[in-house]
Amino acid sequence: MSFLSRIGFIETAEQEQARLAQAPKSSINHYLSTLPVTIEGWPKDLVVELPWQQPRTDQPYRVVVVPIEFREDLLPDGVEEKSLPRKRHSGSWTCAVVFSDHPSYPVGGYRIVVTAAELARGQRIDLAEVPAQV
């Protein structure tokens, strides 16, 4: 547990999981609440396979992205963040799709927006290991 979580500034992993689990059962956030965080820290420029397995979709897909640009969650004008703790893995990333077998997300300069919570539950791909698998 990080120092900021211990002092109550950022929600703990358990608080984040409970918050995501409050979403409707068919939602992506509820699905993410069932997965462990596998990527801690800033994911910019990492190669990440998104968690697109069943039951999220009717069939499993592989979608691999590189996070490029971070965007904070927006609040309505005049509204400030209410209280502590702050949300863990908040915001979203504009990502480049670098591999995909999903028909809606082609490779080749295609960009998608992915929540930070989803990226944190993705699988980091180490490119140094890829040639050995071929």
Backbone bond lengths (Angstrom), bond angles and torsions (degrees), N, CA, C in turn:
res aa  C-N    CA-C-N  psi(-1)  N-CA   C-N-CA  omega(-1)  CA-C   N-CA-C  phi
1 M - - - 1.443 - - 1.526 108.50 -
2 S 1.319 116.00 134.10 1.460 120.46 -178.65 1.521 111.06 -74.02
3 F 1.320 114.46 161.10 1.468 120.69 178.06 1.525 110.82 -57.53
4 L 1.355 117.06 -43.47 1.456 120.76 -178.12 1.530 112.19 -65.48
5 S 1.324 117.32 -31.13 1.465 120.34 175.00 1.524 110.66 -72.78
6 R 1.339 116.48 -39.89 1.468 120.04 -179.38 1.521 111.92 -62.45
7 I 1.325 117.37 -35.65 1.466 119.12 -178.87 1.531 112.07 -90.09
8 G 1.317 118.28 2.33 1.458 122.03 175.50 1.514 115.35 85.02
9 F 1.315 118.52 12.93 1.462 121.32 179.55 1.531 111.29 -78.12
10 I 1.322 117.11 -39.08 1.467 123.24 178.29 1.519 107.67 -120.32
11 E 1.323 116.38 141.25 1.457 119.13 -179.20 1.527 111.03 -61.18
12 T 1.317 116.44 150.68 1.454 122.35 178.31 1.529 109.05 -77.32
13 A 1.315 116.09 169.51 1.467 120.59 177.83 1.530 110.31 -59.26
14 E 1.320 117.09 -38.56 1.464 121.52 179.67 1.527 111.06 -66.77
15 Q 1.335 117.07 -40.31 1.463 120.40 178.45 1.525 110.76 -66.40
16 E 1.332 116.85 -39.91 1.455 119.63 177.72 1.526 110.49 -63.97
17 Q 1.315 116.77 -44.21 1.462 120.85 179.69 1.529 110.49 -60.86
18 A 1.322 117.43 -42.87 1.467 121.19 179.13 1.528 111.03 -65.04
19 R 1.336 117.28 -40.14 1.470 120.84 178.67 1.528 110.79 -63.74
20 L 1.334 117.37 -45.54 1.461 120.74 179.05 1.525 111.54 -65.29
21 A 1.328 116.95 -35.13 1.464 121.29 -178.46 1.522 112.41 -69.50
22 Q 1.324 117.98 -18.57 1.466 121.24 178.48 1.520 112.36 -72.53
23 A 1.310 118.00 -15.27 1.462 121.71 178.28 1.530 109.02 -68.11
24 P 1.325 118.02 158.10 1.469 120.53 178.47 1.527 111.61 -53.88
25 K 1.318 116.42 145.51 1.463 121.83 -174.27 1.524 114.15 -57.97
26 S 1.316 118.81 -27.01 1.464 120.66 -179.52 1.526 112.87 -89.59
27 S 1.328 117.76 2.81 1.464 120.76 -176.02 1.530 111.97 -86.65
28 I 1.331 114.59 162.10 1.465 120.46 177.32 1.520 110.28 -65.96
29 N 1.333 117.70 -40.68 1.467 119.65 -179.46 1.527 111.77 -61.38
30 H 1.326 117.11 -39.90 1.471 118.75 177.66 1.526 110.32 -64.14
31 Y 1.330 116.38 -42.40 1.464 120.76 176.65 1.528 110.56 -59.47
32 L 1.344 117.31 -44.25 1.463 120.98 -179.63 1.523 111.76 -63.07
33 S 1.330 117.30 -29.23 1.470 120.14 179.70 1.523 112.30 -64.29
34 T 1.327 117.16 -18.02 1.466 121.01 -179.36 1.524 112.56 -90.24
35 L 1.338 116.86 -6.13 1.459 121.04 -175.73 1.529 111.26 -106.02
36 P 1.327 116.96 147.61 1.468 119.61 176.69 1.533 111.03 -78.55
37 V 1.320 115.99 153.94 1.459 121.08 172.66 1.523 107.37 -74.89
38 T 1.329 116.13 125.23 1.463 120.53 -177.32 1.523 112.58 -113.83
39 I 1.345 116.65 -15.17 1.461 120.81 179.42 1.522 108.39 -124.53
40 E 1.306 116.10 109.81 1.460 121.52 175.37 1.516 107.69 -96.98
41 G 1.290 116.94 149.35 1.454 119.26 177.20 1.510 112.34 93.65
42 W 1.311 114.47 -175.34 1.459 123.69 -174.96 1.520 109.58 -77.27
43 P 1.345 119.94 120.44 1.469 120.80 -175.00 1.530 115.40 -88.89
44 K 1.327 118.17 3.36 1.469 119.85 -175.92 1.530 110.61 -53.91
45 D 1.324 115.61 132.45 1.462 125.35 176.62 1.525 114.38 70.35
46 L 1.322 119.02 5.11 1.466 120.81 173.08 1.524 108.72 -79.58
47 V 1.297 117.13 156.78 1.461 122.18 172.60 1.526 106.06 -98.13
48 V 1.348 116.03 119.02 1.457 121.09 -171.51 1.524 110.20 -129.34
49 E 1.335 115.83 127.91 1.463 120.67 171.65 1.521 107.54 -88.71
50 L 1.336 116.23 123.71 1.460 120.88 -177.65 1.531 110.71 -74.55
51 P 1.328 116.87 150.84 1.472 120.69 -179.96 1.532 111.20 -78.84
52 W 1.311 117.06 85.11 1.465 122.19 -177.58 1.519 110.82 -113.78
53 Q 1.284 117.17 53.31 1.455 121.38 178.98 1.529 109.37 -101.82
54 Q 1.315 116.79 169.98 1.458 120.57 173.77 1.534 107.30 -67.06
55 P 1.288 121.79 143.18 1.463 130.04 12.64 1.520 114.70 -90.48
56 R 1.327 118.89 6.05 1.467 119.30 179.80 1.515 111.49 -60.55
57 T 1.304 117.23 -40.66 1.458 121.94 179.72 1.516 109.28 -127.12
58 D 1.318 115.71 163.92 1.466 118.94 -179.57 1.523 112.18 -72.21
59 Q 1.316 117.32 -20.87 1.462 121.45 173.34 1.519 108.13 -142.67
60 P 1.316 117.19 149.46 1.473 118.85 -177.44 1.528 111.64 -72.06
61 Y 1.313 115.02 141.44 1.452 121.94 175.48 1.512 108.60 -127.36
62 R 1.326 116.00 157.72 1.466 121.65 171.56 1.516 107.19 -112.99
63 V 1.315 114.58 119.68 1.459 121.13 175.98 1.526 106.29 -128.89
64 V 1.331 115.92 117.68 1.463 121.95 -177.82 1.525 107.57 -114.96
65 V 1.330 114.99 131.06 1.460 120.53 -175.39 1.522 111.40 -130.90
66 V 1.337 114.78 164.80 1.459 122.76 170.61 1.530 106.30 -122.27
67 P 1.342 118.34 114.94 1.464 120.54 177.09 1.533 110.50 -66.59
68 I 1.333 115.76 131.50 1.461 121.15 -175.15 1.528 112.29 -113.60
69 E 1.331 116.41 -49.38 1.470 120.28 -173.33 1.524 110.09 -135.15
70 F 1.340 115.65 129.93 1.460 122.08 -179.58 1.525 110.36 -91.86
71 R 1.323 115.16 143.48 1.470 122.14 174.37 1.521 108.97 -131.42
72 E 1.333 114.98 128.54 1.462 119.70 177.13 1.520 109.68 -70.06
73 D 1.349 115.74 154.21 1.461 119.62 171.88 1.516 108.21 -61.90
74 L 1.307 116.65 137.00 1.455 120.94 179.86 1.518 110.58 -94.01
75 L 1.327 115.19 138.73 1.452 121.98 173.48 1.521 107.73 -107.45
76 P 1.324 117.93 153.17 1.471 119.44 177.78 1.524 110.92 -58.73
77 D 1.328 116.51 154.03 1.465 121.46 179.30 1.522 110.99 -54.29
78 G 1.327 115.51 133.61 1.459 121.37 177.74 1.513 114.75 83.11
79 V 1.334 117.44 -3.72 1.465 120.91 -179.60 1.522 108.46 -103.75
80 E 1.315 116.01 128.52 1.459 120.75 177.20 1.524 109.27 -103.24
81 E 1.341 115.48 159.30 1.453 119.58 177.31 1.521 108.31 -58.01
82 K 1.323 115.96 130.39 1.455 121.11 -168.61 1.519 114.11 -65.46
83 S 1.271 116.38 -62.25 1.459 117.68 -171.95 1.519 110.26 -153.91
84 L 1.291 112.88 -179.97 1.455 120.03 176.23 1.521 107.82 -92.70
85 P 1.269 121.26 154.80 1.455 125.54 0.83 1.527 111.59 -80.02
86 R 1.330 113.93 154.20 1.455 119.72 174.56 1.519 109.42 -73.95
87 K 1.325 115.76 154.45 1.460 120.59 179.75 1.517 110.30 -66.13
88 R 1.305 114.33 138.41 1.452 122.33 173.69 1.528 107.82 -85.13
89 H 1.307 118.80 142.70 1.471 123.70 -179.77 1.528 110.96 51.89
90 S 1.328 116.44 50.49 1.462 120.52 177.04 1.519 109.18 -92.75
91 G 1.305 116.19 166.17 1.457 121.07 -179.96 1.523 111.94 89.58
92 S 1.333 114.22 -173.94 1.459 119.68 -179.82 1.526 109.14 -146.39
93 W 1.317 114.69 166.19 1.462 122.06 -178.26 1.521 109.90 -125.97
94 T 1.316 116.02 137.86 1.453 120.72 166.06 1.527 105.30 -82.75
95 C 1.321 115.64 126.33 1.468 120.82 -174.46 1.525 110.59 -125.78
96 A 1.322 115.86 146.96 1.459 121.96 172.10 1.528 108.08 -91.95
97 V 1.307 116.81 132.30 1.460 121.51 176.96 1.526 107.29 -80.67
98 V 1.340 117.25 120.64 1.463 121.07 -179.01 1.531 112.56 -109.10
99 F 1.330 117.02 -15.04 1.462 121.67 172.51 1.516 106.89 -155.75
100 S 1.317 116.84 140.46 1.460 120.22 177.78 1.517 110.28 -163.74
101 D 1.332 115.30 138.57 1.463 119.72 168.65 1.533 109.90 -112.78
102 H 1.328 115.76 12.28 1.466 121.83 176.67 1.528 108.06 -86.69
103 P 1.321 118.64 128.90 1.466 120.16 -175.72 1.533 114.39 -64.40
104 S 1.319 118.80 -22.42 1.463 121.27 -178.34 1.520 113.94 -89.40
105 Y 1.333 118.06 -8.68 1.466 121.41 -175.88 1.528 110.39 -127.81
106 P 1.328 117.68 78.31 1.463 120.36 -176.68 1.530 112.19 -74.84
107 V 1.306 114.87 158.62 1.458 122.89 176.19 1.529 107.53 -87.66
108 G 1.320 116.04 158.29 1.459 119.67 175.21 1.512 112.56 110.36
109 G 1.312 116.66 52.13 1.448 120.22 178.01 1.511 114.00 91.76
110 Y 1.323 117.96 -0.70 1.461 121.35 179.99 1.523 109.74 -70.50
111 R 1.321 117.50 136.06 1.467 122.90 -179.70 1.526 109.86 -115.27
112 I 1.327 115.82 141.59 1.465 121.31 173.59 1.523 108.12 -133.67
113 V 1.319 116.05 159.00 1.457 121.94 176.36 1.521 107.12 -104.04
114 V 1.327 115.67 127.93 1.460 122.45 -176.28 1.525 108.02 -126.35
115 T 1.330 116.90 135.90 1.462 119.00 178.63 1.523 110.19 -68.63
116 A 1.321 115.06 152.54 1.465 120.03 177.80 1.522 110.57 -63.51
117 A 1.334 117.33 -33.33 1.468 120.85 178.46 1.525 111.45 -63.60
118 E 1.328 117.16 -37.05 1.469 120.42 178.50 1.524 111.18 -71.71
119 L 1.328 116.98 -43.17 1.468 119.54 177.74 1.521 111.16 -60.54
120 A 1.326 116.99 -39.43 1.467 120.90 -178.98 1.522 111.61 -63.93
121 R 1.320 117.34 -21.22 1.467 121.50 -179.88 1.520 112.37 -103.97
122 G 1.321 116.24 9.01 1.463 121.32 176.98 1.516 110.88 -81.88
123 Q 1.306 114.74 -179.86 1.459 121.21 179.47 1.518 108.87 -111.09
124 R 1.332 116.65 118.57 1.462 120.04 178.87 1.526 108.95 -69.54
125 I 1.321 115.98 135.75 1.465 121.11 179.02 1.523 107.61 -109.12
126 D 1.301 115.57 124.88 1.461 121.98 178.39 1.523 107.89 -92.80
127 L 1.324 116.23 113.32 1.455 120.23 -176.51 1.519 113.17 -66.26
128 A 1.319 117.84 -20.74 1.465 120.51 177.39 1.523 111.30 -65.34
129 E 1.330 117.08 -25.33 1.469 121.38 -179.84 1.521 112.99 -88.92
130 V 1.325 118.66 -16.48 1.452 121.52 -175.55 1.517 112.88 -62.67
131 P 1.343 121.54 -48.08 1.473 119.28 179.56 1.525 113.54 -58.44
132 A 1.305 117.37 -30.94 1.455 120.70 -179.72 1.531 111.05 -69.55
133 Q 1.333 117.60 -25.30 1.460 121.05 -179.57 1.530 112.44 -82.70
134 V 1.316 117.32 -20.83 1.464 120.24 -175.45 1.498 111.93 -73.62
